[in-house]
């Protein structure tokens, strides 16, 4: 399996700081910053979220930006995400290309995550 290494990623779910999948890959993730990313809408699959691109300026999600220092980590995350149904997309943030894993569309009945912040949502739901 081979992907074009991007190096930079916008993570919004379990790969964000302090979440379970972040802990698995933490040694090869260099945190850049947390920001609001507009034009996306978040839904819950109970244990983890997904987002769809809406291009609606008022809709947003909270992301942690990371640089991945290991191609092996990039490939492992890619396989994990694609196996779960995500598609690797790209978003330009301040002139830099970041990878982001999205769904093509939302599934009927999935809960909309108000505010687009998985860390806050998961904390209030599960902990």
TORPA-4810 file (N, C-alpha, C, O; in nm, 3 decimals):
<nodes>
NODE_1_0.084_-0.117_0.000_0.000_0.000_0.000_0.089_0.123_0.000_0.186_0.133_0.075_X
NODE_2_0.052_0.215_-0.085_0.133_0.335_-0.094_0.043_0.455_-0.111_-0.047_0.455_-0.196_X
NODE_3_0.066_0.557_-0.031_-0.007_0.683_-0.046_0.093_0.794_-0.071_0.211_0.782_-0.037_X
NODE_4_0.046_0.901_-0.128_0.131_1.019_-0.143_0.145_1.083_-0.006_0.046_1.133_0.048_X
NODE_5_0.264_1.084_0.052_0.279_1.143_0.185_0.249_1.293_0.183_0.306_1.367_0.103_X
NODE_6_0.160_1.336_0.269_0.127_1.478_0.280_0.203_1.543_0.395_0.242_1.659_0.388_X
NODE_7_0.224_1.464_0.501_0.296_1.516_0.616_0.209_1.593_0.713_0.222_1.577_0.834_X
NODE_8_0.120_1.678_0.660_0.037_1.763_0.745_-0.109_1.716_0.741_-0.163_1.685_0.634_X
NODE_9_-0.171_1.711_0.859_-0.308_1.661_0.869_-0.389_1.745_0.966_-0.338_1.799_1.063_X
NODE_10_-0.519_1.753_0.936_-0.617_1.815_1.024_-0.702_1.702_1.081_-0.781_1.641_1.010_X
NODE_11_-0.685_1.675_1.210_-0.759_1.568_1.277_-0.867_1.629_1.365_-0.843_1.728_1.435_X
NODE_12_-0.986_1.571_1.361_-1.100_1.625_1.435_-1.162_1.526_1.534_-1.251_1.563_1.610_X
NODE_13_-1.116_1.402_1.534_-1.179_1.301_1.618_-1.083_1.235_1.715_-1.020_1.302_1.796_X
NODE_14_-1.073_1.104_1.705_-0.995_1.027_1.802_-0.844_1.044_1.786_-0.767_0.991_1.865_X
NODE_15_-0.801_1.118_1.683_-0.659_1.148_1.667_-0.622_1.285_1.725_-0.506_1.326_1.719_X
NODE_16_-0.721_1.356_1.781_-0.692_1.485_1.846_-0.617_1.462_1.977_-0.618_1.353_2.032_X
NODE_17_-0.554_1.568_2.025_-0.478_1.563_2.150_-0.563_1.503_2.263_-0.677_1.542_2.284_X
NODE_18_-0.504_1.408_2.335_-0.570_1.349_2.450_-0.667_1.238_2.419_-0.713_1.170_2.512_X
NODE_19_-0.700_1.215_2.294_-0.794_1.110_2.257_-0.719_0.978_2.236_-0.596_0.976_2.223_X
NODE_20_-0.795_0.868_2.233_-0.734_0.735_2.234_-0.640_0.706_2.117_-0.531_0.654_2.140_X
NODE_21_-0.676_0.738_1.996_-0.586_0.709_1.883_-0.466_0.803_1.878_-0.362_0.768_1.823_X
NODE_22_-0.480_0.921_1.934_-0.365_1.011_1.942_-0.255_0.947_2.027_-0.137_0.955_1.994_X
NODE_23_-0.295_0.883_2.136_-0.198_0.818_2.226_-0.117_0.712_2.152_0.002_0.695_2.179_X
NODE_24_-0.181_0.640_2.059_-0.115_0.533_1.985_-0.002_0.588_1.896_0.104_0.527_1.885_X
NODE_25_-0.026_0.703_1.835_0.068_0.758_1.737_0.145_0.881_1.786_0.217_0.943_1.709_X
NODE_26_0.130_0.916_1.912_0.181_1.044_1.966_0.330_1.069_1.937_0.369_1.183_1.915_X
NODE_27_0.411_0.966_1.937_0.556_0.985_1.920_0.593_1.038_1.782_0.701_1.095_1.764_X
NODE_28_0.504_1.021_1.684_0.535_1.067_1.548_0.440_1.178_1.502_0.437_1.211_1.384_X
NODE_29_0.364_1.236_1.596_0.275_1.348_1.565_0.329_1.475_1.629_0.344_1.482_1.751_X
NODE_30_0.358_1.574_1.548_0.405_1.703_1.598_0.286_1.799_1.592_0.238_1.833_1.484_X
NODE_31_0.242_1.842_1.709_0.128_1.933_1.720_0.163_2.070_1.666_0.268_2.127_1.700_X
NODE_32_0.076_2.125_1.581_0.095_2.260_1.528_0.005_2.357_1.602_0.054_2.453_1.663_X
NODE_33_-0.126_2.334_1.598_-0.220_2.417_1.672_-0.362_2.363_1.655_-0.387_2.276_1.573_X
NODE_34_-0.453_2.416_1.735_-0.595_2.385_1.726_-0.665_2.503_1.661_-0.633_2.618_1.690_X
NODE_35_-0.759_2.475_1.573_-0.829_2.582_1.503_-0.970_2.541_1.462_-1.006_2.423_1.467_X
NODE_36_-1.048_2.638_1.423_-1.181_2.615_1.368_-1.169_2.608_1.217_-1.109_2.695_1.154_X
NODE_37_-1.228_2.503_1.159_-1.226_2.483_1.014_-1.369_2.495_0.964_-1.456_2.417_1.002_X
NODE_38_-1.393_2.593_0.878_-1.528_2.622_0.829_-1.560_2.542_0.703_-1.471_2.504_0.627_X
NODE_39_-1.691_2.518_0.684_-1.737_2.446_0.566_-1.746_2.296_0.585_-1.750_2.221_0.488_X
NODE_40_-1.749_2.251_0.711_-1.762_2.109_0.744_-1.869_2.092_0.850_-1.897_2.182_0.928_X
NODE_41_-1.929_1.973_0.850_-2.033_1.939_0.948_-1.998_1.803_1.009_-1.963_1.711_0.936_X
NODE_42_-2.008_1.791_1.142_-1.968_1.669_1.213_-2.090_1.588_1.259_-2.192_1.642_1.301_X
NODE_43_-2.075_1.455_1.248_-2.176_1.361_1.295_-2.109_1.256_1.384_-1.989_1.232_1.374_X
NODE_44_-2.189_1.195_1.471_-2.138_1.094_1.563_-2.175_0.954_1.518_-2.289_0.927_1.480_X
NODE_45_-2.076_0.866_1.522_-2.098_0.722_1.505_-2.085_0.652_1.640_-2.047_0.536_1.646_X
NODE_46_-2.116_0.722_1.745_-2.110_0.680_1.886_-1.968_0.679_1.940_-1.938_0.755_2.032_X
NODE_47_-1.879_0.595_1.886_-1.742_0.584_1.939_-1.645_0.679_1.871_-1.537_0.707_1.925_X
NODE_48_-1.680_0.729_1.755_-1.595_0.823_1.682_-1.681_0.902_1.584_-1.792_0.861_1.550_X
NODE_49_-1.629_1.017_1.539_-1.707_1.103_1.450_-1.669_1.085_1.303_-1.573_1.018_1.268_X
NODE_50_-1.750_1.148_1.220_-1.710_1.171_1.082_-1.758_1.310_1.043_-1.849_1.366_1.104_X
NODE_51_-1.696_1.365_0.940_-1.739_1.495_0.889_-1.766_1.484_0.740_-1.711_1.399_0.670_X
NODE_52_-1.853_1.574_0.695_-1.876_1.590_0.552_-1.843_1.735_0.518_-1.861_1.826_0.600_X
NODE_53_-1.795_1.755_0.399_-1.768_1.891_0.353_-1.899_1.950_0.303_-1.968_1.889_0.222_X
NODE_54_-1.932_2.069_0.352_-2.056_2.134_0.312_-2.031_2.261_0.235_-2.117_2.306_0.158_X
NODE_55_-1.916_2.321_0.253_-1.882_2.451_0.195_-1.975_2.562_0.242_-1.980_2.669_0.181_X
NODE_56_-2.050_2.537_0.351_-2.135_2.639_0.411_-2.050_2.712_0.515_-2.007_2.652_0.613_X
NODE_57_-2.026_2.842_0.495_-1.934_2.915_0.583_-1.970_2.909_0.731_-1.880_2.910_0.815_X
NODE_58_-2.097_2.903_0.766_-2.137_2.902_0.907_-2.118_2.768_0.976_-2.119_2.762_1.099_X
NODE_59_-2.100_2.661_0.900_-2.079_2.529_0.961_-1.930_2.509_0.984_-1.848_2.549_0.901_X
NODE_60_-1.896_2.448_1.096_-1.754_2.435_1.128_-1.726_2.316_1.220_-1.816_2.260_1.283_X
NODE_61_-1.600_2.279_1.223_-1.549_2.176_1.313_-1.423_2.229_1.378_-1.361_2.323_1.329_X
NODE_62_-1.386_2.167_1.489_-1.260_2.201_1.558_-1.159_2.093_1.521_-1.187_1.974_1.534_X
NODE_63_-1.042_2.135_1.475_-0.937_2.041_1.435_-0.808_2.071_1.508_-0.780_2.185_1.545_X
NODE_64_-0.729_1.968_1.527_-0.590_1.982_1.570_-0.505_1.959_1.446_-0.521_1.858_1.377_X
NODE_65_-0.416_2.050_1.417_-0.325_2.037_1.303_-0.197_1.969_1.351_-0.140_2.005_1.454_X
NODE_66_-0.153_1.870_1.273_-0.033_1.794_1.307_0.055_1.777_1.184_0.008_1.777_1.070_X
NODE_67_0.184_1.763_1.210_0.279_1.717_1.110_0.318_1.575_1.153_0.358_1.553_1.267_X
NODE_68_0.306_1.481_1.060_0.345_1.342_1.089_0.488_1.322_1.040_0.519_1.349_0.924_X
NODE_69_0.573_1.274_1.130_0.716_1.261_1.098_0.754_1.123_1.044_0.871_1.101_1.012_X
NODE_70_0.658_1.032_1.033_0.688_0.895_0.990_0.591_0.852_0.879_0.469_0.856_0.896_X
NODE_71_0.648_0.809_0.765_0.564_0.757_0.657_0.487_0.634_0.702_0.374_0.613_0.659_X
NODE_72_0.548_0.552_0.788_0.480_0.433_0.839_0.355_0.473_0.918_0.250_0.409_0.905_X
NODE_73_0.366_0.577_1.000_0.250_0.625_1.075_0.143_0.676_0.979_0.024_0.647_0.997_X
NODE_74_0.183_0.750_0.877_0.088_0.799_0.777_0.013_0.683_0.714_-0.109_0.688_0.699_X
NODE_75_0.085_0.579_0.677_0.022_0.463_0.614_-0.069_0.390_0.711_-0.177_0.345_0.671_X
NODE_76_-0.029_0.377_0.837_-0.113_0.308_0.936_-0.243_0.386_0.960_-0.350_0.327_0.969_X
NODE_77_-0.233_0.517_0.970_-0.352_0.600_0.989_-0.440_0.592_0.865_-0.562_0.580_0.875_X
NODE_78_-0.379_0.598_0.748_-0.454_0.587_0.622_-0.534_0.456_0.619_-0.653_0.457_0.590_X
NODE_79_-0.468_0.346_0.648_-0.536_0.215_0.646_-0.649_0.210_0.749_-0.757_0.159_0.719_X
NODE_80_-0.625_0.262_0.868_-0.727_0.265_0.973_-0.849_0.344_0.926_-0.963_0.300_0.943_X
NODE_81_-0.826_0.461_0.869_-0.935_0.549_0.827_-1.011_0.492_0.707_-1.134_0.492_0.706_X
NODE_82_-0.940_0.446_0.606_-1.005_0.392_0.486_-1.084_0.267_0.520_-1.194_0.247_0.468_X
NODE_83_-1.030_0.182_0.607_-1.103_0.062_0.649_-1.234_0.096_0.719_-1.328_0.017_0.717_X
NODE_84_-1.240_0.215_0.782_-1.362_0.258_0.852_-1.456_0.337_0.760_-1.561_0.382_0.805_X
NODE_85_-1.420_0.353_0.633_-1.509_0.418_0.538_-1.477_0.562_0.504_-1.552_0.626_0.430_X
NODE_86_-1.366_0.615_0.557_-1.328_0.753_0.530_-1.255_0.764_0.396_-1.198_0.667_0.346_X
NODE_87_-1.258_0.883_0.339_-1.186_0.916_0.216_-1.086_1.026_0.251_-1.122_1.124_0.318_X
NODE_88_-0.962_1.010_0.206_-0.862_1.114_0.229_-0.885_1.228_0.132_-0.887_1.209_0.010_X
NODE_89_-0.903_1.346_0.186_-0.925_1.467_0.108_-0.815_1.565_0.147_-0.734_1.538_0.236_X
NODE_90_-0.812_1.679_0.081_-0.713_1.781_0.114_-0.783_1.914_0.135_-0.885_1.943_0.072_X
NODE_91_-0.727_1.993_0.224_-0.777_2.127_0.250_-0.657_2.220_0.262_-0.556_2.185_0.322_X
NODE_92_-0.671_2.338_0.204_-0.565_2.438_0.213_-0.591_2.525_0.336_-0.699_2.582_0.351_X
NODE_93_-0.491_2.534_0.422_-0.499_2.617_0.543_-0.379_2.710_0.540_-0.264_2.667_0.552_X
NODE_94_-0.407_2.838_0.525_-0.301_2.940_0.519_-0.193_2.903_0.418_-0.073_2.918_0.445_X
NODE_95_-0.236_2.855_0.301_-0.146_2.824_0.192_-0.073_2.691_0.203_0.013_2.661_0.121_X
NODE_96_-0.107_2.611_0.305_-0.043_2.481_0.324_-0.148_2.372_0.308_-0.259_2.384_0.360_X
NODE_97_-0.113_2.266_0.237_-0.203_2.154_0.211_-0.204_2.058_0.331_-0.099_2.010_0.374_X
NODE_98_-0.323_2.033_0.384_-0.342_1.939_0.494_-0.435_1.827_0.449_-0.533_1.851_0.378_X
NODE_99_-0.404_1.705_0.490_-0.495_1.593_0.466_-0.604_1.595_0.571_-0.580_1.631_0.686_X
NODE_100_-0.725_1.555_0.532_-0.837_1.541_0.624_-0.922_1.424_0.576_-0.949_1.410_0.457_X
NODE_101_-0.962_1.340_0.670_-1.042_1.223_0.637_-1.189_1.256_0.653_-1.233_1.299_0.761_X
NODE_102_-1.267_1.237_0.546_-1.408_1.275_0.544_-1.493_1.159_0.493_-1.442_1.061_0.437_X
NODE_103_-1.623_1.171_0.513_-1.721_1.083_0.449_-1.778_1.159_0.330_-1.778_1.283_0.328_X
NODE_104_-1.825_1.087_0.231_-1.885_1.150_0.113_-2.019_1.215_0.145_-2.055_1.317_0.087_X
NODE_105_-2.094_1.154_0.238_-2.226_1.207_0.277_-2.259_1.157_0.415_-2.201_1.061_0.464_X
NODE_106_-2.356_1.226_0.480_-2.397_1.178_0.612_-2.497_1.065_0.597_-2.569_1.056_0.498_X
NODE_107_-2.500_0.979_0.697_-2.591_0.865_0.699_-2.717_0.904_0.775_-2.710_0.972_0.877_X
NODE_108_-2.829_0.863_0.727_-2.956_0.894_0.791_-2.957_0.846_0.935_-2.923_0.731_0.964_X
NODE_109_-2.996_0.935_1.024_-3.010_0.898_1.164_-2.888_0.923_1.251_-2.898_0.913_1.374_X
NODE_110_-2.774_0.955_1.192_-2.656_0.984_1.274_-2.673_1.120_1.341_-2.726_1.214_1.282_X
NODE_111_-2.627_1.128_1.466_-2.644_1.249_1.544_-2.547_1.358_1.499_-2.427_1.336_1.486_X
NODE_112_-2.602_1.477_1.476_-2.523_1.595_1.444_-2.452_1.639_1.571_-2.514_1.647_1.677_X
NODE_113_-2.322_1.668_1.561_-2.244_1.715_1.676_-2.240_1.868_1.672_-2.164_1.928_1.596_X
NODE_114_-2.324_1.927_1.753_-2.334_2.073_1.761_-2.198_2.133_1.801_-2.137_2.088_1.898_X
NODE_115_-2.153_2.231_1.728_-2.027_2.297_1.759_-1.906_2.230_1.698_-1.798_2.289_1.696_X
NODE_116_-1.920_2.106_1.648_-1.813_2.038_1.577_-1.688_2.008_1.657_-1.579_1.997_1.601_X
NODE_117_-1.702_1.995_1.790_-1.586_1.969_1.876_-1.599_1.830_1.938_-1.670_1.812_2.037_X
NODE_118_-1.530_1.732_1.880_-1.542_1.595_1.926_-1.488_1.576_2.068_-1.545_1.498_2.144_X
NODE_119_-1.382_1.644_2.103_-1.324_1.629_2.237_-1.428_1.669_2.344_-1.446_1.596_2.442_X
NODE_120_-1.495_1.781_2.325_-1.597_1.823_2.420_-1.718_1.729_2.417_-1.770_1.692_2.521_X
NODE_121_-1.760_1.692_2.297_-1.875_1.603_2.281_-1.848_1.467_2.346_-1.929_1.417_2.424_X
NODE_122_-1.734_1.407_2.315_-1.700_1.275_2.369_-1.686_1.281_2.520_-1.729_1.190_2.590_X
NODE_123_-1.627_1.388_2.569_-1.611_1.405_2.715_-1.744_1.410_2.784_-1.758_1.355_2.893_X
NODE_124_-1.842_1.474_2.725_-1.974_1.484_2.789_-2.057_1.358_2.770_-2.151_1.334_2.846_X
NODE_125_-2.025_1.278_2.670_-2.102_1.158_2.640_-2.049_1.032_2.708_-2.127_0.947_2.752_X
NODE_126_-1.918_1.021_2.717_-1.858_0.893_2.755_-1.779_0.895_2.884_-1.753_0.788_2.940_X
NODE_127_-1.739_1.010_2.934_-1.649_1.012_3.048_-1.719_1.065_3.172_-1.657_1.073_3.278_X
</nodes>
